[in-house]
Each structure stands twice: as structure tokens, then as C-alpha cells.
Amino acid sequence: MSQHPSLKTGGGTTAKRTVLKRFERVELLRKRGEFKEGGRITGLKKTKPEE
């Protein structure tokens, strides 16, 4: 069975992600020194991805 053309991904262009996954946010906050070890992982601060 083949895939419908509207579901295929575009080959060359990739949009920059503006939303981070939770583990990426924790890692970024650790680098910045804003996340304490053993802290809550819910209700994290808003973060922008590094460029």
C-alpha cells in the first residue's frame, strides 16, 4: 500500500522548531544554572531554544 502524497515529508526544507520537549528544557535550564537537581519537572520556566 502506498502513502498518500499529502502525508509525505518535504525532502530539503526543515522548519526551525520553536517548542522544546521537556527533557530538552531541563537540559537547557541545567546549562543555565536555573534547574536544581531533584527539582520538579512540571511547571518549568518558559525557555527559548538556543540558536
MMTF fields as JSON, N, C-alpha, C and O atoms, coordinates in Angstrom:
{
  "mmtfVersion": "1.0.0",
  "mmtfProducer": "UNKNOWN",
  "numBonds": 203,
  "numAtoms": 204,
  "numGroups": 51,
  "numChains": 1,
  "numModels": 1,
  "chainsPerModel": [1],
  "groupsPerChain": [51],
  "chainIdList": ["A"],
  "bondAtomList": [4, 2, 8, 6, 12, 10, 16, 14, 20, 18, 24, 22, 28, 26, 32, 30, 36, 34, 40, 38, 44, 42, 48, 46, 52, 50, 56, 54, 60, 58, 64, 62, 68, 66, 72, 70, 76, 74, 80, 78, 84, 82, 88, 86, 92, 90, 96, 94, 100, 98, 104, 102, 108, 106, 112, 110, 116, 114, 120, 118, 124, 122, 128, 126, 132, 130, 136, 134, 140, 138, 144, 142, 148, 146, 152, 150, 156, 154, 160, 158, 164, 162, 168, 166, 172, 170, 176, 174, 180, 178, 184, 182, 188, 186, 192, 190, 196, 194, 200, 198],
  "bondOrderList": [1, 1, 1, 1, 1, 1, 1, 1, 1, 1, 1, 1, 1, 1, 1, 1, 1, 1, 1, 1, 1, 1, 1, 1, 1, 1, 1, 1, 1, 1, 1, 1, 1, 1, 1, 1, 1, 1, 1, 1, 1, 1, 1, 1, 1, 1, 1, 1, 1, 1],
  "groupList": [{"groupName": "MET", "atomNameList": ["N", "CA", "C", "O"], "elementList": ["N", "C", "C", "O"], "formalChargeList": [0, 0, 0, 0], "bondAtomList": [1, 0, 2, 1, 3, 2], "bondOrderList": [1, 1, 2], "singleLetterCode": "M", "chemCompType": "L-PEPTIDE LINKING"}, {"groupName": "SER", "atomNameList": ["N", "CA", "C", "O"], "elementList": ["N", "C", "C", "O"], "formalChargeList": [0, 0, 0, 0], "bondAtomList": [1, 0, 2, 1, 3, 2], "bondOrderList": [1, 1, 2], "singleLetterCode": "S", "chemCompType": "L-PEPTIDE LINKING"}, {"groupName": "GLN", "atomNameList": ["N", "CA", "C", "O"], "elementList": ["N", "C", "C", "O"], "formalChargeList": [0, 0, 0, 0], "bondAtomList": [1, 0, 2, 1, 3, 2], "bondOrderList": [1, 1, 2], "singleLetterCode": "Q", "chemCompType": "L-PEPTIDE LINKING"}, {"groupName": "HIS", "atomNameList": ["N", "CA", "C", "O"], "elementList": ["N", "C", "C", "O"], "formalChargeList": [0, 0, 0, 0], "bondAtomList": [1, 0, 2, 1, 3, 2], "bondOrderList": [1, 1, 2], "singleLetterCode": "H", "chemCompType": "L-PEPTIDE LINKING"}, {"groupName": "PRO", "atomNameList": ["N", "CA", "C", "O"], "elementList": ["N", "C", "C", "O"], "formalChargeList": [0, 0, 0, 0], "bondAtomList": [1, 0, 2, 1, 3, 2], "bondOrderList": [1, 1, 2], "singleLetterCode": "P", "chemCompType": "L-PEPTIDE LINKING"}, {"groupName": "LEU", "atomNameList": ["N", "CA", "C", "O"], "elementList": ["N", "C", "C", "O"], "formalChargeList": [0, 0, 0, 0], "bondAtomList": [1, 0, 2, 1, 3, 2], "bondOrderList": [1, 1, 2], "singleLetterCode": "L", "chemCompType": "L-PEPTIDE LINKING"}, {"groupName": "LYS", "atomNameList": ["N", "CA", "C", "O"], "elementList": ["N", "C", "C", "O"], "formalChargeList": [0, 0, 0, 0], "bondAtomList": [1, 0, 2, 1, 3, 2], "bondOrderList": [1, 1, 2], "singleLetterCode": "K", "chemCompType": "L-PEPTIDE LINKING"}, {"groupName": "THR", "atomNameList": ["N", "CA", "C", "O"], "elementList": ["N", "C", "C", "O"], "formalChargeList": [0, 0, 0, 0], "bondAtomList": [1, 0, 2, 1, 3, 2], "bondOrderList": [1, 1, 2], "singleLetterCode": "T", "chemCompType": "L-PEPTIDE LINKING"}, {"groupName": "GLY", "atomNameList": ["N", "CA", "C", "O"], "elementList": ["N", "C", "C", "O"], "formalChargeList": [0, 0, 0, 0], "bondAtomList": [1, 0, 2, 1, 3, 2], "bondOrderList": [1, 1, 2], "singleLetterCode": "G", "chemCompType": "PEPTIDE LINKING"}, {"groupName": "ALA", "atomNameList": ["N", "CA", "C", "O"], "elementList": ["N", "C", "C", "O"], "formalChargeList": [0, 0, 0, 0], "bondAtomList": [1, 0, 2, 1, 3, 2], "bondOrderList": [1, 1, 2], "singleLetterCode": "A", "chemCompType": "L-PEPTIDE LINKING"}, {"groupName": "ARG", "atomNameList": ["N", "CA", "C", "O"], "elementList": ["N", "C", "C", "O"], "formalChargeList": [0, 0, 0, 0], "bondAtomList": [1, 0, 2, 1, 3, 2], "bondOrderList": [1, 1, 2], "singleLetterCode": "R", "chemCompType": "L-PEPTIDE LINKING"}, {"groupName": "VAL", "atomNameList": ["N", "CA", "C", "O"], "elementList": ["N", "C", "C", "O"], "formalChargeList": [0, 0, 0, 0], "bondAtomList": [1, 0, 2, 1, 3, 2], "bondOrderList": [1, 1, 2], "singleLetterCode": "V", "chemCompType": "L-PEPTIDE LINKING"}, {"groupName": "PHE", "atomNameList": ["N", "CA", "C", "O"], "elementList": ["N", "C", "C", "O"], "formalChargeList": [0, 0, 0, 0], "bondAtomList": [1, 0, 2, 1, 3, 2], "bondOrderList": [1, 1, 2], "singleLetterCode": "F", "chemCompType": "L-PEPTIDE LINKING"}, {"groupName": "GLU", "atomNameList": ["N", "CA", "C", "O"], "elementList": ["N", "C", "C", "O"], "formalChargeList": [0, 0, 0, 0], "bondAtomList": [1, 0, 2, 1, 3, 2], "bondOrderList": [1, 1, 2], "singleLetterCode": "E", "chemCompType": "L-PEPTIDE LINKING"}, {"groupName": "ILE", "atomNameList": ["N", "CA", "C", "O"], "elementList": ["N", "C", "C", "O"], "formalChargeList": [0, 0, 0, 0], "bondAtomList": [1, 0, 2, 1, 3, 2], "bondOrderList": [1, 1, 2], "singleLetterCode": "I", "chemCompType": "L-PEPTIDE LINKING"}],
  "groupTypeList": [0, 1, 2, 3, 4, 1, 5, 6, 7, 8, 8, 8, 7, 7, 9, 6, 10, 7, 11, 5, 6, 10, 12, 13, 10, 11, 13, 5, 5, 10, 6, 10, 8, 13, 12, 6, 13, 8, 8, 10, 14, 7, 8, 5, 6, 6, 7, 6, 4, 13, 13],
  "groupIdList": [1, 2, 3, 4, 5, 6, 7, 8, 9, 10, 11, 12, 13, 14, 15, 16, 17, 18, 19, 20, 21, 22, 23, 24, 25, 26, 27, 28, 29, 30, 31, 32, 33, 34, 35, 36, 37, 38, 39, 40, 41, 42, 43, 44, 45, 46, 47, 48, 49, 50, 51],
  "secStructList": [7, 7, 7, 7, 4, 4, 4, 1, 7, 7, 1, 1, 7, 7, 7, 7, 7, 7, 7, 7, 7, 2, 2, 2, 2, 2, 2, 2, 2, 2, 2, 2, 6, 7, 1, 7, 6, 6, 7, 7, 1, 1, 1, 7, 7, 7, 7, 7, 7, 7, 7],
  "xCoordList": [0.844, 0.0, 0.893, 1.847, 0.594, 1.426, 0.911, -0.222, 1.778, 1.442, 0.819, 1.265, -0.21, -0.861, 0.135, 0.891, 0.157, 1.14, 1.094, 2.123, -0.055, -0.141, 0.536, 0.798, 0.825, 1.454, 2.967, 3.641, 3.497, 4.942, 5.607, 5.048, 6.804, 7.543, 8.332, 8.776, 8.499, 9.311, 10.77, 11.228, 11.493, 12.856, 13.858, 14.578, 13.942, 15.06, 14.809, 15.725, 13.639, 13.401, 12.926, 11.987, 13.596, 13.203, 12.966, 13.847, 11.805, 11.486, 12.17, 12.33, 12.573, 13.209, 12.151, 11.097, 12.437, 11.491, 11.524, 12.597, 10.349, 10.279, 9.813, 9.799, 9.434, 8.962, 9.899, 10.229, 10.33, 11.247, 10.497, 9.457, 11.025, 10.496, 10.918, 11.839, 10.242, 10.532, 11.992, 12.64, 12.516, 13.903, 14.884, 15.945, 14.537, 15.396, 15.362, 16.384, 14.184, 14.07, 14.857, 15.525, 14.783, 15.53, 17.024, 17.754, 17.48, 18.899, 19.358, 20.434, 18.552, 18.89, 18.922, 19.816, 17.948, 17.923, 19.099, 19.621, 19.526, 20.713, 21.949, 22.759, 22.092, 23.245, 23.272, 24.336, 22.091, 21.989, 22.056, 22.163, 21.995, 22.036, 20.719, 20.696, 19.609, 18.288, 17.455, 16.299, 18.034, 17.313, 18.141, 19.29, 17.555, 18.256, 17.997, 16.885, 19.031, 18.915, 17.86, 17.859, 16.974, 15.9, 14.699, 13.757, 14.72, 13.602, 12.435, 12.549, 11.314, 10.117, 10.293, 10.862, 9.8, 9.903, 8.594, 8.497, 7.592, 6.357, 6.381, 6.952, 5.773, 5.745, 7.089, 7.461, 7.829, 9.136, 8.984, 7.93, 10.058, 10.062, 9.975, 10.373, 9.459, 9.448, 10.88, 11.642, 11.23, 12.568, 12.504, 11.588, 13.48, 13.606, 14.794, 15.796, 14.701, 15.805, 17.073, 17.009, 18.215, 19.475, 19.6, 19.117, 20.228, 20.366, 21.696, 21.973],
  "yCoordList": [-1.172, 0.0, 1.241, 1.319, 2.189, 3.383, 4.489, 4.455, 5.458, 6.569, 7.702, 7.99, 8.34, 9.453, 10.609, 10.865, 11.313, 12.385, 13.493, 14.105, 13.759, 14.839, 14.471, 15.353, 13.189, 12.749, 12.643, 12.439, 12.779, 12.678, 13.96, 15.05, 13.813, 14.976, 15.591, 14.898, 16.891, 17.577, 17.245, 17.282, 16.927, 16.441, 17.437, 17.104, 18.645, 19.512, 20.557, 20.886, 21.079, 22.182, 21.664, 20.873, 22.13, 21.758, 23.039, 23.895, 23.171, 24.363, 24.296, 23.218, 25.454, 25.506, 25.283, 25.918, 24.387, 24.091, 25.21, 25.657, 25.655, 26.702, 26.161, 26.891, 24.896, 24.282, 23.147, 22.31, 23.12, 22.086, 21.0, 21.254, 19.802, 18.708, 18.957, 19.732, 18.298, 18.529, 18.211, 18.979, 17.092, 16.746, 17.757, 17.994, 18.36, 19.385, 20.655, 21.321, 20.993, 22.179, 22.008, 22.94, 20.805, 20.552, 20.662, 21.261, 20.088, 20.142, 21.585, 21.965, 22.383, 23.777, 24.579, 25.401, 24.341, 25.039, 24.622, 25.444, 23.369, 22.923, 23.675, 24.119, 23.817, 24.542, 25.981, 26.524, 26.59, 27.98, 28.106, 29.214, 26.98, 27.003, 27.376, 27.828, 27.199, 27.58, 26.384, 26.545, 25.171, 23.971, 23.257, 22.892, 23.057, 22.366, 20.874, 20.446, 20.083, 18.63, 18.175, 18.602, 17.317, 16.839, 17.771, 17.554, 18.814, 19.756, 19.17, 18.12, 19.865, 19.407, 19.582, 20.572, 18.616, 18.728, 19.216, 19.382, 19.446, 20.045, 21.516, 21.898, 22.328, 23.767, 24.422, 25.342, 23.962, 24.544, 25.946, 26.313, 26.726, 28.065, 27.987, 26.99, 29.03, 29.106, 29.312, 30.079, 28.632, 28.747, 28.885, 28.379, 29.569, 29.649, 28.789, 28.748, 28.105, 27.234, 28.049, 29.209, 27.419, 28.068, 28.164, 27.295, 29.188, 29.358, 28.91, 28.987],
  "zCoordList": [0.0, 0.0, 0.0, 0.774, -0.846, -0.95, -0.025, 0.455, 0.203, 1.078, 0.261, -0.849, 0.812, 0.141, 0.007, 0.944, -1.13, -1.342, -0.286, -0.001, 0.289, 1.28, 2.6, 3.417, 2.826, 4.071, 3.976, 4.985, 2.789, 2.621, 3.106, 2.983, 3.656, 4.134, 2.997, 2.082, 3.064, 2.076, 2.321, 3.463, 1.29, 1.442, 1.989, 2.93, 1.445, 1.777, 2.834, 3.588, 2.923, 3.844, 5.2, 5.288, 6.252, 7.602, 8.387, 8.462, 8.961, 9.734, 11.09, 11.663, 11.598, 12.901, 13.979, 13.967, 14.897, 15.965, 17.005, 17.412, 17.428, 18.439, 19.779, 20.77, 19.821, 21.055, 21.419, 20.579, 22.682, 23.139, 23.885, 24.493, 23.836, 24.646, 26.09, 26.348, 27.028, 28.445, 28.78, 29.492, 28.278, 28.609, 28.025, 28.602, 26.872, 26.289, 27.13, 27.296, 27.664, 28.519, 29.803, 30.252, 30.41, 31.648, 31.385, 32.175, 30.279, 29.929, 29.727, 30.189, 29.044, 28.789, 30.089, 30.291, 30.969, 32.253, 33.13, 33.883, 33.05, 33.797, 33.329, 34.142, 31.995, 31.456, 31.968, 32.268, 32.064, 32.511, 34.031, 34.556, 34.74, 36.2, 36.831, 37.975, 36.116, 36.618, 37.047, 37.439, 36.977, 37.388, 38.432, 38.183, 39.602, 40.671, 40.572, 40.262, 40.837, 40.792, 41.789, 42.944, 41.342, 42.202, 42.22, 42.982, 41.383, 41.316, 40.546, 39.914, 40.61, 39.899, 38.401, 37.942, 37.651, 36.193, 35.587, 34.371, 36.423, 35.931, 36.298, 37.319, 35.483, 35.747, 35.516, 36.243, 34.51, 34.211, 33.649, 33.129, 33.763, 33.192, 31.678, 31.075, 31.075, 29.622, 29.13, 29.718, 28.066, 27.523, 26.007, 25.359, 25.466, 24.018, 23.612, 24.326, 22.483, 22.061, 21.789, 21.383, 22.02, 21.686, 20.182, 19.457, 19.724, 18.275, 17.788, 16.591]
}
